[in-house]
């Protein structure tokens, strides 16, 4: 029996890149990012880097203090010693026995209602007038907008001088036409209306927003109404107002939110007087916190004010849902 010896060539070493283990290893390796992906990652890193200061400010200076004030609203705290948890006692006193809570809220609502209605109406009227081809309209736009820039304590001090019953320019102008001016800030009847009157001079910002909205009204709609024989008032009521209704809603909401937080004007000009006729909710909150050192109670007041503003904003938005028209919707 012949035995054949067969020589076998040893197998060549396998390339690990094509072997099963090698393929698995190669498949698990992440592909190199493309140039576009690297650019996107660098842009994302830059975005979060520039956003970080705002996030730190939001958490540290807004959300953090808000949450702490919510806790403080359920405590008795003077701002120095440790807070003492008292539950709902602050709110029971607020709604039940505090003699300043409801009157201060009432004055604030009176001020806010008058300021929003008159301010929005005046700003819209000025915007309509300055949206026409009026000679020198650029100059008048600047003049009406300037008081919206120069605001704050200096403006309030100037207006307090103007309201002076003896030396103020308002009573002097009234005397030139034979009218005896009131005591303004010294009269319980005229003090709050005087603050509303002063606030109307700062409607320049609202006027500019209305002006931008009016310039966005399509000209073809106005021309179509004019061809149909519509007069100026009918064109304004049926064409212009529906189209700028989102702008009206925005200005009403911004004016309402700002007016319900009024504080600086009565604080500087009247200190809440005379006889608390201008003692609005903002002053009431401020005095509780910084004059009487009742920070816990003031925190509860602040949250009530916040919830009232949120509720009124929600009601205004619900009321305007079917009355505000958006182009293209």
Secondary structure per residue as TSV (DSSP state, phi and psi in degrees):
chain	resnum	aa	ss	phi	psi
A	1	X	-	360.0	126.2
A	2	X	-	-95.0	129.7
A	3	X	-	-102.3	120.3
A	4	X	-	-93.4	128.8
A	5	X	-	-98.4	116.5
A	6	X	-	-102.1	120.7
A	7	X	-	-83.6	126.2
A	8	X	-	-107.5	134.4
A	9	X	-	-78.3	126.9
A	10	X	-	-61.6	140.1
A	11	X	-	-61.6	143.6
A	12	X	-	-68.3	145.5
A	13	X	-	-61.2	135.4
A	14	X	-	-76.6	142.4
A	15	X	-	-76.2	119.3
A	16	X	T	-60.1	-19.6
A	17	X	T	-72.4	-21.5
A	18	X	T	-109.8	-5.7
A	19	X	S	-75.7	166.1
A	20	X	H	-61.3	-45.1
A	21	X	H	-66.2	-40.8
A	22	X	H	-64.6	-39.4
A	23	X	H	-63.9	-39.5
A	24	X	H	-64.0	-39.9
A	25	X	H	-67.2	-41.1
A	26	X	H	-66.9	-35.3
A	27	X	H	-69.3	-29.6
A	28	X	H	-80.2	-14.3
A	29	X	S	-74.9	133.8
A	30	X	-	-70.7	137.9
A	31	X	-	-67.5	151.1
A	32	X	-	-66.1	132.1
A	33	X	-	-64.9	143.4
A	34	X	-	-75.5	170.8
A	35	X	H	-62.4	-37.9
A	36	X	H	-65.3	-40.4
A	37	X	H	-66.5	-40.4
A	38	X	H	-63.2	-38.2
A	39	X	H	-65.2	-42.2
A	40	X	H	-62.8	-40.9
A	41	X	H	-65.4	-41.5
A	42	X	H	-66.4	-37.0
A	43	X	H	-66.7	-40.1
A	44	X	H	-63.4	-41.9
A	45	X	H	-63.2	-41.4
A	46	X	H	-65.4	-37.8
A	47	X	H	-60.6	-50.4
A	48	X	H	-68.2	-29.9
A	49	X	H	-65.8	-45.7
A	50	X	H	-73.8	-25.0
A	51	X	H	-79.7	-21.1
A	52	X	H	-57.0	-45.6
A	53	X	H	-59.2	-38.4
A	54	X	H	-67.3	-41.0
A	55	X	H	-63.7	-40.9
A	56	X	H	-62.9	-42.7
A	57	X	H	-65.3	-39.8
A	58	X	I	-62.5	-46.3
A	59	X	I	-74.1	-44.7
A	60	X	I	-81.1	-30.6
A	61	X	I	-110.9	-10.9
A	62	X	I	-122.6	-65.4
A	63	X	I	-65.8	-42.6
A	64	X	H	-60.1	-54.4
A	65	X	H	-60.2	-34.6
A	66	X	H	-63.3	-45.8
A	67	X	H	-65.7	-38.3
A	68	X	H	-67.1	-38.7
A	69	X	H	-65.3	-32.7
A	70	X	H	-63.5	-42.4
A	71	X	H	-64.8	-43.0
A	72	X	H	-64.2	-26.9
A	73	X	T	-64.5	-17.3
A	74	X	T	-104.6	19.5
A	75	X	E	-129.4	166.3
A	76	X	E	-103.9	112.9
A	77	X	-	-145.7	135.0
A	78	X	-	-100.9	5.3
A	79	X	S	87.9	-6.6
A	80	X	S	-120.9	-55.9
A	81	X	S	-80.6	174.3
A	82	X	-	-67.7	139.6
A	83	X	-	-65.0	145.6
A	84	X	E	-113.7	119.9
A	85	X	E	-69.4	125.0
A	86	X	-	-128.7	7.9
A	87	X	T	69.3	-129.4
A	88	X	T	-92.5	12.5
A	89	X	H	-60.5	-39.0
A	90	X	H	-59.8	-41.1
A	91	X	H	-74.2	-31.8
A	92	X	H	-65.3	-43.7
A	93	X	H	-65.3	-41.0
A	94	X	H	-60.0	-50.6
A	95	X	H	-87.1	-14.2
A	96	X	H	-105.8	-50.6
A	97	X	T	-125.0	-2.5
A	98	X	-	-76.0	118.6
A	99	X	T	-74.6	-11.4
A	100	X	T	-101.9	-12.5
A	101	X	H	-65.3	-60.4
A	102	X	H	-68.1	-42.2
A	103	X	H	-60.8	-40.2
A	104	X	H	-66.9	-37.3
A	105	X	H	-65.4	-40.1
A	106	X	H	-62.6	-43.9
A	107	X	H	-63.4	-38.7
A	108	X	H	-63.9	-41.4
A	109	X	H	-67.8	-37.6
A	110	X	H	-61.9	-46.8
A	111	X	H	-62.2	-46.7
A	112	X	H	-64.6	-43.2
A	113	X	H	-61.1	-47.0
A	114	X	H	-66.5	-41.9
A	115	X	H	-67.1	-41.6
A	116	X	H	-68.5	-48.1
A	117	X	H	-63.6	-52.6
A	118	X	H	-68.8	-39.3
A	119	X	H	-66.3	-44.0
A	120	X	H	-66.9	-41.9
A	121	X	H	-63.7	-44.1
A	122	X	H	-65.7	-43.4
A	123	X	H	-63.6	-39.8
A	124	X	H	-66.7	-41.1
A	125	X	H	-63.6	-42.8
A	126	X	H	-64.7	-40.0
A	127	X	H	-65.5	-40.5
A	128	X	H	-63.6	-42.8
A	129	X	H	-65.7	-40.0
A	130	X	H	-84.3	-2.6
A	131	X	T	-89.1	-5.1
A	132	X	S	-90.9	173.8
A	133	X	-	-83.7	63.8
A	134	X	-	-84.3	131.7
A	135	X	T	-60.1	130.1
A	136	X	T	74.1	25.2
A	137	X	H	-65.8	-30.8
A	138	X	H	-63.1	-40.3
A	139	X	H	-64.4	-44.2
A	140	X	H	-68.6	-35.6
A	141	X	H	-60.6	-42.1
A	142	X	H	-65.4	-43.0
A	143	X	H	-63.2	-44.2
A	144	X	H	-73.4	-23.3
A	145	X	H	-85.8	-25.4
A	146	X	H	-56.4	-44.2
A	147	X	H	-60.5	-23.5
A	148	X	H	-72.2	-20.0
A	149	X	H	-88.0	-45.2
A	150	X	S	-86.6	83.5
A	151	X	-	-121.5	-178.3
A	152	X	S	96.8	-163.9
A	153	X	H	-58.4	-43.6
A	154	X	H	-57.3	-41.9
A	155	X	H	-65.2	-39.1
A	156	X	H	-66.2	-37.4
A	157	X	H	-65.9	-41.1
A	158	X	H	-62.7	-42.9
A	159	X	H	-67.6	-33.6
A	160	X	H	-62.5	-38.6
A	161	X	H	-65.9	-40.6
A	162	X	H	-65.0	-30.8
A	163	X	T	-84.7	-1.6
A	164	X	-	-58.6	126.9
A	165	X	T	-67.0	-23.5
A	166	X	T	-101.4	-41.8
A	167	X	T	-111.6	-2.0
A	168	X	-	-74.1	150.2
A	169	X	H	-72.7	-26.5
A	170	X	H	-65.1	-48.6
A	171	X	H	-67.7	-30.4
A	172	X	H	-64.5	-44.5
A	173	X	H	-64.3	-38.2
A	174	X	H	-66.9	-35.2
A	175	X	H	-67.7	-26.6
A	176	X	H	-67.9	-20.1
A	177	X	T	-109.6	16.1
A	178	X	T	81.6	21.4
A	179	X	-	-111.9	129.4
A	180	X	-	-85.6	115.3
A	181	X	-	-71.7	155.3
A	182	X	-	-77.7	179.7
A	183	X	-	-79.8	-4.4
A	184	X	G	54.1	-108.0
A	185	X	G	-69.4	-12.5
A	186	X	G	-97.2	4.5
A	187	X	S	-115.9	129.4
A	188	X	T	-63.8	-24.5
A	189	X	T	-80.8	-34.7
A	190	X	T	-103.1	-9.1
A	191	X	H	-63.6	-50.3
A	192	X	H	-67.4	-44.1
A	193	X	H	-59.5	-31.4
A	194	X	H	-65.2	-39.2
A	195	X	H	-65.0	-38.4
A	196	X	H	-64.7	-42.4
A	197	X	H	-61.1	-42.0
A	198	X	H	-64.3	-37.8
A	199	X	H	-65.0	-24.2
A	200	X	G	-68.4	-21.6
A	201	X	G	-73.5	-12.1
A	202	X	G	-103.2	27.2
A	203	X	T	-88.2	10.2
A	204	X	H	-62.3	-40.0
A	205	X	H	-63.3	-43.2
A	206	X	H	-63.5	-38.1
A	207	X	H	-61.7	-42.2
A	208	X	H	-63.5	-40.1
A	209	X	H	-65.2	-42.0
A	210	X	H	-63.2	-39.6
A	211	X	H	-62.2	-41.3
A	212	X	H	-63.9	-39.4
A	213	X	H	-66.3	-39.6
A	214	X	H	-65.5	-35.8
A	215	X	H	-72.9	-11.1
A	216	X	T	-93.4	-0.5
A	217	X	S	-71.9	124.7
A	218	X	-	-60.1	131.2
A	219	X	H	-65.4	-31.5
A	220	X	H	-65.5	-29.9
A	221	X	H	-69.8	-41.6
A	222	X	H	-62.8	-43.5
A	223	X	H	-65.9	-37.6
A	224	X	H	-63.9	-41.6
A	225	X	H	-66.3	-36.4
A	226	X	H	-66.4	-39.0
A	227	X	H	-64.8	-34.6
A	228	X	T	-74.9	-1.5
A	229	X	T	89.7	15.3
A	230	X	-	-75.2	137.1
A	231	X	-	-77.1	180.0
A	232	X	H	-60.8	-47.9
A	233	X	H	-65.4	-40.2
A	234	X	H	-66.2	-39.9
A	235	X	H	-63.4	-40.6
A	236	X	I	-66.4	-43.3
A	237	X	I	-74.5	-39.3
A	238	X	I	-94.6	-21.1
A	239	X	I	-114.1	-54.7
A	240	X	I	-70.4	-49.5
A	241	X	H	-61.7	-46.5
A	242	X	H	-59.8	-36.1
A	243	X	H	-73.0	-36.7
A	244	X	T	-93.2	11.7
A	245	X	H	-59.0	-35.3
A	246	X	H	-62.7	-34.4
A	247	X	H	-68.4	-41.0
A	248	X	H	-60.9	-44.9
A	249	X	H	-60.5	-44.2
A	250	X	H	-60.6	-47.1
A	251	X	H	-66.7	-36.0
A	252	X	H	-64.5	-44.9
A	253	X	H	-64.9	-45.5
A	254	X	H	-64.0	-40.8
A	255	X	H	-66.0	-39.0
A	256	X	H	-65.8	-44.9
A	257	X	H	-63.7	-43.2
A	258	X	H	-67.9	-39.7
A	259	X	H	-69.5	-36.4
A	260	X	H	-70.3	-12.6
A	261	X	T	-107.8	19.8
A	262	X	-	-60.1	134.8
A	263	X	-	-149.0	-50.5
A	264	X	H	-63.1	-40.6
A	265	X	H	-59.8	-56.9
A	266	X	H	-68.2	-29.6
A	267	X	H	-64.7	-42.6
A	268	X	H	-80.8	-40.8
A	269	X	H	-90.6	-32.9
A	270	X	T	-130.8	-13.9
A	271	X	T	55.8	28.2
A	272	X	T	90.0	-8.7
A	273	X	-	-92.1	-172.4
A	274	X	S	-76.7	141.9
A	275	X	T	53.0	39.9
A	276	X	T	61.5	24.4
A	277	X	T	-72.2	-18.4
A	278	X	T	-118.6	21.7
A	279	X	-	-81.2	85.2
A	280	X	-	-85.4	176.1
A	281	X	H	-64.4	-36.1
A	282	X	H	-61.4	-41.0
A	283	X	H	-68.5	-38.5
A	284	X	H	-60.1	-45.4
A	285	X	H	-64.2	-44.6
A	286	X	H	-61.5	-45.6
A	287	X	I	-64.6	-39.3
A	288	X	I	-62.5	-38.0
A	289	X	I	-80.5	-46.4
A	290	X	I	-109.3	-15.3
A	291	X	I	-99.4	-42.6
A	292	X	S	-100.3	-0.4
A	293	X	-	55.3	36.7
A	294	X	-	-106.0	68.7
A	295	X	H	-68.4	-37.3
A	296	X	H	-60.9	-45.5
A	297	X	H	-66.2	-39.4
A	298	X	H	-65.3	-34.4
A	299	X	H	-64.6	-40.0
A	300	X	H	-63.8	-40.1
A	301	X	H	-62.0	-40.9
A	302	X	H	-63.0	-39.1
A	303	X	H	-72.2	-33.3
A	304	X	H	-64.0	-43.7
A	305	X	H	-60.0	-43.8
A	306	X	H	-60.7	-45.3
A	307	X	H	-67.3	-35.3
A	308	X	H	-64.8	-43.1
A	309	X	H	-63.4	-42.7
A	310	X	H	-63.0	-43.6
A	311	X	H	-64.6	-43.4
A	312	X	H	-65.9	-38.3
A	313	X	H	-61.8	-42.8
A	314	X	H	-62.8	-42.3
A	315	X	H	-65.4	-40.8
A	316	X	H	-63.5	-41.7
A	317	X	H	-65.8	-39.0
A	318	X	H	-66.7	-40.7
A	319	X	H	-65.0	-35.3
A	320	X	T	-88.1	-0.5
A	321	X	T	-57.7	-43.3
A	322	X	T	-99.3	4.2
A	323	X	T	-111.8	-7.4
A	324	X	-	-107.3	129.1
A	325	X	-	-113.8	133.0
A	326	X	-	-113.0	129.6
A	327	X	T	-63.4	133.2
A	328	X	T	87.6	0.5
A	329	X	-	-113.7	360.0
